[in-house]
Amino acid sequence: MADTTDPRSQSGQYNLGPGVFIAGNVYGDVNNHQTSRPDHGRDDEPWASQEYQPKEKESPAGHHPEEADEVGPGGALLGWTWRRCVTMIAMTDGIAWLAAPQSIAFGGYSVVLARGLDAEELVSRLTATVFGPTRTARSLAHLTSKDLIDVVEDGPWDPYPAIGLRYGEIGEWVFVVKYGGWQAEFGPQPPVSRGGAHVFQLEFEEENGKPVPPQFSYLHDDRLMCAFNLHLDRSWGYDGVNGDREVAVRVEEMLAAAGLPDANMPRREVHRTALEIIERCFGLSLPRRKVLEAALPAVVLEIAEQANPFN
């Protein structure tokens, strides 16, 4: 199989406000490469975990802000997340490894993590948000990352981009990783986070010539809780963290404690540090070896057959 890619048309921009991609729970604003190639992470850069200690304001003895009566739903959620998930992070891979070059595949990464849904339901909801003709998720059994990339590259998919999904579980969380021409193909409706689900999207169009910065969003019950540009790059309209006030302020405090934004810091370092903060704030983790090497349940999103009105 030829080791080349054909660039997709750079059209279809979506402007939803400063530094925010929101589409079922964040989508890119331009189309990019239709094909992708595996890369199991690179060892030519120091990606060793660095401990981050946020600077906390002192509180009176016995005071627990997350349990105070005046704490809103955003603050209560953060308190729950921190207490429940900090142990899981210590035992797993976190998400900062996504900042490595071609961490999942050529062209970037698009990952959805969720709580309050099973993996099959998350796949079903994401499938329903794809732009254009209705798609159906056809099961391909268990495939490795390379296997699924071969499927989406080799199939007769024109004129619509080939999209594949692999999915799995980690504790009480589920995750979906997108492959193929996912860039700018997923929309906001119907909401993936409906019915009380917590849905987190991490996305980076790494090979986009714009360049498009990596993006993060968190939605709960169709409400934007947190979203921002992970390069913290004002050239893309970054104006702080958007979303629920309590959640946004907490994230901004953690960014500030890490010295961000910092226009002099290399973008990849900013990207990685921002991922570390998200990881610790929300308890997110994606199993690196499982995603890159193991065989996981996989589907390809096919154009649904239209009923013939004359039959």
KOLKOLMAR-286348 format. One record per residue (C-alpha): residue in one letter; residue number from 1; z, y, x. Coordinates in steps of 0.02 Angstrom, whole numbers. Example, Ala and Ser with C-alpha at 12.3 -4.5 7.8 and 13.67 -1.06 7.14 Angstrom:
+------+-----+--------+--------+--------+
! type ! seq !     zz !     yy !     xx !
+------+-----+--------+--------+--------+
!    A !   1 !    390 !   -225 !    615 !
!    S !   2 !    357 !    -53 !    684 !
+------+-----+--------+--------+--------+
! end
This chain:
+------+-----+--------+--------+--------+
! type ! seq !     zz !     yy !     xx !
+------+-----+--------+--------+--------+
!    M !   1 !      0 !      0 !      0 !
!    A !   2 !    -49 !    169 !     72 !
!    D !   3 !     96 !    273 !    136 !
!    T !   4 !     36 !    435 !     58 !
!    T !   5 !     78 !    537 !    -95 !
!    D !   6 !    -26 !    647 !   -208 !
!    P !   7 !     58 !    811 !   -252 !
!    R !   8 !     78 !    843 !   -436 !
!    S !   9 !     25 !   1005 !   -515 !
!    Q !  10 !    156 !   1140 !   -489 !
!    S !  11 !    160 !   1201 !   -667 !
!    G !  12 !    277 !   1204 !   -812 !
!    Q !  13 !    414 !   1323 !   -757 !
!    Y !  14 !    572 !   1333 !   -861 !
!    N !  15 !    682 !   1488 !   -845 !
!    L !  16 !    851 !   1457 !   -923 !
!    G !  17 !    951 !   1588 !   -832 !
!    P !  18 !   1019 !   1622 !   -660 !
!    G !  19 !   1030 !   1466 !   -555 !
!    V !  20 !   1043 !   1344 !   -700 !
!    F !  21 !    936 !   1192 !   -742 !
!    I !  22 !    989 !   1120 !   -908 !
!    A !  23 !    894 !    977 !   -982 !
!    G !  24 !    977 !    822 !  -1042 !
!    N !  25 !   1077 !    877 !   -923 !
!    V !  26 !    980 !    974 !   -793 !
!    Y !  27 !    796 !    972 !   -753 !
!    G !  28 !    687 !   1044 !   -618 !
!    D !  29 !    581 !   1194 !   -658 !
!    V !  30 !    420 !   1134 !   -579 !
!    N !  31 !    329 !    970 !   -563 !
!    N !  32 !    323 !    897 !   -390 !
!    H !  33 !    272 !    728 !   -316 !
!    Q !  34 !    222 !    590 !   -434 !
!    T !  35 !    266 !    454 !   -309 !
!    S !  36 !    419 !    419 !   -204 !
!    R !  37 !    465 !    307 !    -60 !
!    P !  38 !    630 !    226 !    -15 !
!    D !  39 !    740 !    288 !    124 !
!    H !  40 !    908 !    207 !    147 !
!    G !  41 !    985 !    362 !    222 !
!    R !  42 !    970 !    422 !    399 !
!    D !  43 !   1091 !    400 !    541 !
!    D !  44 !   1025 !    543 !    647 !
!    E !  45 !   1146 !    669 !    573 !
!    P !  46 !   1336 !    665 !    568 !
!    W !  47 !   1379 !    621 !    389 !
!    A !  48 !   1556 !    564 !    423 !
!    S !  49 !   1674 !    614 !    283 !
!    Q !  50 !   1767 !    776 !    312 !
!    E !  51 !   1930 !    804 !    222 !
!    Y !  52 !   1934 !    958 !    114 !
!    Q !  53 !   2100 !   1033 !     63 !
!    P !  54 !   2085 !   1167 !    -70 !
!    K !  55 !   2203 !   1314 !    -53 !
!    E !  56 !   2320 !   1309 !   -201 !
!    K !  57 !   2422 !   1454 !   -265 !
!    E !  58 !   2608 !   1423 !   -261 !
!    S !  59 !   2688 !   1386 !   -430 !
!    P !  60 !   2870 !   1386 !   -482 !
!    A !  61 !   2961 !   1222 !   -457 !
!    G !  62 !   2927 !   1099 !   -597 !
!    H !  63 !   2778 !   1198 !   -661 !
!    H !  64 !   2623 !   1095 !   -701 !
!    P !  65 !   2477 !   1208 !   -753 !
!    E !  66 !   2374 !   1065 !   -823 !
!    E !  67 !   2514 !   1022 !   -944 !
!    A !  68 !   2554 !   1199 !  -1002 !
!    D !  69 !   2531 !   1240 !  -1184 !
!    E !  70 !   2414 !   1385 !  -1145 !
!    V !  71 !   2292 !   1279 !  -1044 !
!    G !  72 !   2126 !   1264 !  -1134 !
!    P !  73 !   2015 !   1111 !  -1152 !
!    G !  74 !   1929 !   1144 !   -985 !
!    G !  75 !   2093 !   1152 !   -892 !
!    A !  76 !   2160 !    999 !   -980 !
!    L !  77 !   2003 !    903 !   -932 !
!    L !  78 !   2020 !    953 !   -750 !
!    G !  79 !   2201 !    897 !   -748 !
!    W !  80 !   2153 !    729 !   -823 !
!    T !  81 !   2007 !    707 !   -704 !
!    W !  82 !   2108 !    749 !   -549 !
!    R !  83 !   2252 !    632 !   -591 !
!    R !  84 !   2142 !    488 !   -650 !
!    C !  85 !   2003 !    491 !   -522 !
!    V !  86 !   2073 !    546 !   -354 !
!    T !  87 !   2121 !    366 !   -311 !
!    M !  88 !   1947 !    303 !   -356 !
!    I !  89 !   1866 !    429 !   -237 !
!    A !  90 !   1977 !    374 !    -94 !
!    M !  91 !   1914 !    195 !   -117 !
!    T !  92 !   1729 !    230 !   -144 !
!    D !  93 !   1581 !    324 !    -72 !
!    G !  94 !   1593 !    490 !   -163 !
!    I !  95 !   1432 !    590 !   -183 !
!    A !  96 !   1421 !    695 !    -24 !
!    W !  97 !   1305 !    564 !     53 !
!    L !  98 !   1168 !    629 !    -63 !
!    A !  99 !   1148 !    780 !     52 !
!    A ! 100 !   1072 !    672 !    190 !
!    P ! 101 !    882 !    689 !    210 !
!    Q ! 102 !    790 !    577 !     85 !
!    S ! 103 !    958 !    503 !     38 !
!    I ! 104 !    884 !    396 !   -102 !
!    A ! 105 !    696 !    417 !    -97 !
!    F ! 106 !    555 !    526 !    -35 !
!    G ! 107 !    545 !    679 !   -146 !
!    G ! 108 !    730 !    700 !   -177 !
!    Y ! 109 !    859 !    628 !   -296 !
!    S ! 110 !    903 !    636 !   -480 !
!    V ! 111 !   1066 !    551 !   -529 !
!    V ! 112 !   1162 !    552 !   -692 !
!    L ! 113 !   1344 !    496 !   -702 !
!    A ! 114 !   1435 !    481 !   -867 !
!    R ! 115 !   1598 !    434 !   -948 !
!    G ! 116 !   1614 !    390 !  -1132 !
!    L ! 117 !   1450 !    293 !  -1138 !
!    D ! 118 !   1396 !    121 !  -1082 !
!    A ! 119 !   1252 !    109 !   -959 !
!    E ! 120 !   1123 !     49 !  -1086 !
!    E ! 121 !   1164 !    192 !  -1204 !
!    L ! 122 !   1147 !    318 !  -1063 !
!    V ! 123 !    975 !    247 !  -1021 !
!    S ! 124 !    925 !    256 !  -1205 !
!    R ! 125 !    981 !    436 !  -1222 !
!    L ! 126 !    893 !    491 !  -1063 !
!    T ! 127 !    733 !    404 !  -1118 !
!    A ! 128 !    734 !    503 !  -1280 !
!    T ! 129 !    735 !    669 !  -1185 !
!    V ! 130 !    572 !    644 !  -1088 !
!    F ! 131 !    442 !    776 !  -1128 !
!    G ! 132 !    274 !    728 !  -1205 !
!    P ! 133 !    237 !    569 !  -1301 !
!    T ! 134 !    382 !    460 !  -1354 !
!    R ! 135 !    434 !    337 !  -1219 !
!    T ! 136 !    516 !    168 !  -1228 !
!    A ! 137 !    622 !     87 !  -1092 !
!    R ! 138 !    546 !    -81 !  -1044 !
!    S ! 139 !    668 !   -193 !   -951 !
!    L ! 140 !    616 !   -257 !   -779 !
!    A ! 141 !    772 !   -360 !   -750 !
!    H ! 142 !    863 !   -327 !   -585 !
!    L ! 143 !    765 !   -235 !   -449 !
!    T ! 144 !    803 !   -154 !   -283 !
!    S ! 145 !    759 !     28 !   -253 !
!    K ! 146 !    603 !    -24 !   -157 !
!    D ! 147 !    550 !   -145 !   -294 !
!    L ! 148 !    559 !    -12 !   -429 !
!    I ! 149 !    467 !    116 !   -322 !
!    D ! 150 !    328 !    -11 !   -298 !
!    V ! 151 !    318 !    -34 !   -487 !
!    V ! 152 !    303 !    150 !   -528 !
!    E ! 153 !    178 !    180 !   -387 !
!    D ! 154 !     64 !     34 !   -429 !
!    G ! 155 !     56 !     44 !   -618 !
!    P ! 156 !    -85 !    123 !   -720 !
!    W ! 157 !     15 !    270 !   -786 !
!    D ! 158 !   -109 !    414 !   -799 !
!    P ! 159 !   -109 !    544 !   -870 !
!    Y ! 160 !     81 !    544 !   -881 !
!    P ! 161 !    197 !    523 !   -733 !
!    A ! 162 !    273 !    353 !   -699 !
!    I ! 163 !    462 !    355 !   -715 !
!    G ! 164 !    583 !    214 !   -678 !
!    L ! 165 !    772 !    205 !   -697 !
!    R ! 166 !    902 !     94 !   -614 !
!    Y ! 167 !   1078 !     92 !   -680 !
!    G ! 168 !   1251 !     20 !   -654 !
!    E ! 169 !   1438 !     44 !   -671 !
!    I ! 170 !   1581 !     99 !   -559 !
!    G ! 171 !   1751 !     83 !   -640 !
!    E ! 172 !   1747 !    172 !   -808 !
!    W ! 173 !   1594 !    272 !   -755 !
!    V ! 174 !   1411 !    228 !   -775 !
!    F ! 175 !   1264 !    296 !   -676 !
!    V ! 176 !   1075 !    309 !   -685 !
!    V ! 177 !    959 !    344 !   -538 !
!    K ! 178 !    783 !    406 !   -575 !
!    Y ! 179 !    626 !    357 !   -479 !
!    G ! 180 !    444 !    409 !   -481 !
!    G ! 181 !    384 !    569 !   -564 !
!    W ! 182 !    549 !    624 !   -641 !
!    Q ! 183 !    533 !    806 !   -585 !
!    A ! 184 !    532 !    925 !   -734 !
!    E ! 185 !    501 !    782 !   -857 !
!    F ! 186 !    672 !    775 !   -944 !
!    G ! 187 !    722 !    900 !  -1078 !
!    P ! 188 !    884 !    953 !  -1164 !
!    Q ! 189 !    858 !    871 !  -1332 !
!    P ! 190 !    930 !    766 !  -1406 !
!    P ! 191 !   1089 !    804 !  -1308 !
!    V ! 192 !   1140 !    662 !  -1193 !
!    S ! 193 !   1321 !    718 !  -1199 !
!    R ! 194 !   1336 !    713 !  -1389 !
!    G ! 195 !   1478 !    620 !  -1470 !
!    G ! 196 !   1609 !    669 !  -1342 !
!    A ! 197 !   1524 !    599 !  -1186 !
!    H ! 198 !   1550 !    678 !  -1015 !
!    V ! 199 !   1383 !    688 !   -925 !
!    F ! 200 !   1354 !    748 !   -746 !
!    Q ! 201 !   1183 !    779 !   -670 !
!    L ! 202 !   1143 !    798 !   -485 !
!    E ! 203 !    964 !    838 !   -441 !
!    F ! 204 !    865 !    894 !   -289 !
!    E ! 205 !    675 !    913 !   -276 !
!    E ! 206 !    682 !    895 !    -88 !
!    E ! 207 !    495 !    902 !    -56 !
!    N ! 208 !    459 !   1047 !   -173 !
!    G ! 209 !    375 !   1187 !    -76 !
!    K ! 210 !    460 !   1328 !   -173 !
!    P ! 211 !    590 !   1268 !   -113 !
!    V ! 212 !    696 !   1220 !   -264 !
!    P ! 213 !    882 !   1210 !   -221 !
!    P ! 214 !    989 !   1060 !   -271 !
!    Q ! 215 !   1070 !   1080 !   -442 !
!    F ! 216 !   1227 !   1019 !   -528 !
!    S ! 217 !   1277 !   1023 !   -711 !
!    Y ! 218 !   1414 !    949 !   -817 !
!    L ! 219 !   1403 !    942 !  -1006 !
!    H ! 220 !   1530 !    877 !  -1130 !
!    D ! 221 !   1489 !    853 !  -1313 !
!    D ! 222 !   1334 !    964 !  -1293 !
!    R ! 223 !   1439 !   1103 !  -1216 !
!    L ! 224 !   1402 !   1169 !  -1042 !
!    M ! 225 !   1560 !   1147 !   -940 !
!    C ! 226 !   1495 !   1185 !   -765 !
!    A ! 227 !   1328 !   1217 !   -680 !
!    F ! 228 !   1272 !   1297 !   -518 !
!    N ! 229 !   1147 !   1297 !   -377 !
!    L ! 230 !   1214 !   1191 !   -233 !
!    H ! 231 !   1135 !   1303 !   -101 !
!    L ! 232 !   1229 !   1450 !   -178 !
!    D ! 233 !   1067 !   1541 !   -140 !
!    R ! 234 !   1048 !   1714 !   -218 !
!    S ! 235 !    860 !   1705 !   -196 !
!    W ! 236 !    867 !   1583 !   -343 !
!    G ! 237 !    978 !   1696 !   -447 !
!    Y ! 238 !   1146 !   1620 !   -402 !
!    D ! 239 !   1281 !   1722 !   -486 !
!    G ! 240 !   1434 !   1612 !   -476 !
!    V ! 241 !   1474 !   1455 !   -574 !
!    N ! 242 !   1420 !   1448 !   -756 !
!    G ! 243 !   1509 !   1358 !   -896 !
!    D ! 244 !   1683 !   1343 !   -969 !
!    R ! 245 !   1790 !   1483 !   -897 !
!    E ! 246 !   1935 !   1373 !   -840 !
!    V ! 247 !   1821 !   1245 !   -759 !
!    A ! 248 !   1708 !   1376 !   -679 !
!    V ! 249 !   1854 !   1474 !   -605 !
!    R ! 250 !   1929 !   1316 !   -532 !
!    V ! 251 !   1764 !   1268 !   -449 !
!    E ! 252 !   1737 !   1444 !   -383 !
!    E ! 253 !   1912 !   1444 !   -308 !
!    M ! 254 !   1874 !   1280 !   -219 !
!    L ! 255 !   1708 !   1347 !   -156 !
!    A ! 256 !   1794 !   1504 !    -91 !
!    A ! 257 !   1928 !   1400 !     -5 !
!    A ! 258 !   1787 !   1310 !     88 !
!    G ! 259 !   1712 !   1477 !    141 !
!    L ! 260 !   1569 !   1477 !     15 !
!    P ! 261 !   1455 !   1564 !    -20 !
!    D ! 262 !   1408 !   1591 !    163 !
!    A ! 263 !   1233 !   1656 !    198 !
!    N ! 264 !   1248 !   1605 !    381 !
!    M ! 265 !   1290 !   1423 !    348 !
!    P ! 266 !   1142 !   1301 !    358 !
!    R ! 267 !   1082 !   1251 !    186 !
!    R ! 268 !   1110 !   1066 !    214 !
!    E ! 269 !   1291 !   1100 !    262 !
!    V ! 270 !   1313 !   1209 !    107 !
!    H ! 271 !   1236 !   1070 !      2 !
!    R ! 272 !   1352 !    939 !     73 !
!    T ! 273 !   1508 !   1046 !     59 !
!    A ! 274 !   1468 !   1090 !   -122 !
!    L ! 275 !   1447 !    905 !   -161 !
!    E ! 276 !   1616 !    868 !    -82 !
!    I ! 277 !   1697 !    999 !   -193 !
!    I ! 278 !   1614 !    930 !   -349 !
!    E ! 279 !   1666 !    755 !   -297 !
!    R ! 280 !   1849 !    805 !   -282 !
!    C ! 281 !   1854 !    918 !   -433 !
!    F ! 282 !   1777 !    796 !   -557 !
!    G ! 283 !   1811 !    627 !   -477 !
!    L ! 284 !   1627 !    582 !   -454 !
!    S ! 285 !   1569 !    437 !   -347 !
!    L ! 286 !   1405 !    346 !   -325 !
!    P ! 287 !   1406 !    177 !   -234 !
!    R ! 288 !   1288 !    208 !    -88 !
!    R ! 289 !   1254 !     28 !    -35 !
!    K ! 290 !   1232 !    -31 !   -214 !
!    V ! 291 !   1107 !    108 !   -250 !
!    L ! 292 !   1009 !     86 !    -89 !
!    E ! 293 !   1013 !   -101 !    -58 !
!    A ! 294 !   1071 !   -203 !   -208 !
!    A ! 295 !    968 !   -264 !   -355 !
!    L ! 296 !   1018 !   -168 !   -512 !
!    P ! 297 !    959 !   -173 !   -693 !
!    A ! 298 !    797 !    -74 !   -702 !
!    V ! 299 !    679 !     -7 !   -834 !
!    V ! 300 !    513 !     82 !   -833 !
!    L ! 301 !    482 !    219 !   -962 !
!    E ! 302 !    321 !    176 !  -1050 !
!    I ! 303 !    223 !    275 !  -1178 !
!    A ! 304 !    269 !    204 !  -1348 !
!    E ! 305 !    127 !    126 !  -1445 !
!    Q ! 306 !     75 !    233 !  -1593 !
!    A ! 307 !     63 !    151 !  -1762 !
!    N ! 308 !   -114 !    141 !  -1831 !
!    P ! 309 !   -115 !    226 !  -2004 !
!    F ! 310 !   -265 !    119 !  -2058 !
!    N ! 311 !   -175 !    -47 !  -2028 !
+------+-----+--------+--------+--------+
! end
